[in-house]
Amino acid sequence: DNGQLQMAPLLPALHYFQKRYVENGATNYRFDHLHLRNADHPDLVRSVILGTATSPPDIAAALLLIIYRYRNNLHHGLKWAYDIQGQRSNFRTASRVLMSVMDMFSLPQGAALAEG
C-alpha cells in the first residue's frame, strides 16, 4: 500500500517462470517438481503462474515462494542427485528477484532501524 512494491523488476522473473512451468495452458511436470507444500500456497502460485492472479502482492508472493522451494529443494532435495544440472537459469532468476526485493525494501543509506 505504501508504493514500495514495484512490479517492473519482477516481471522478467514472472515471465521466465511462466515459460518454465506452463505448457498448453496448464502447469507442467516441472511445476510438480517444485514440491510445493500446503504452507507454500500451491493454489496461489499456480494461479499466478497461469496468469489468473495478477495483483502485485500475489505475484511477489508467488515468486518468493518458488524461490523458497528452490532453496529447500537444493539443500534438502534431489538437486544434488543430478549435479544440479539445468539449474543455472533458475538460480540466476531467483537471485535477481531477491536483489530487486532487497532494493525495494532496504532502508535508505544512513538510516537506522527504530528500536522498539
Secondary structure, DSSP 8 states (H G I E B T S, - for coil): --S---STTTHHHHHHHHHHHEETTEE-HHHHTT---GGG-HHHHHHHHTTS---HHHHHHHHHHHHHHHHHHHHHSSGGGGTTTT-HHHHHHHHHHHHHHHHHHS--TT------
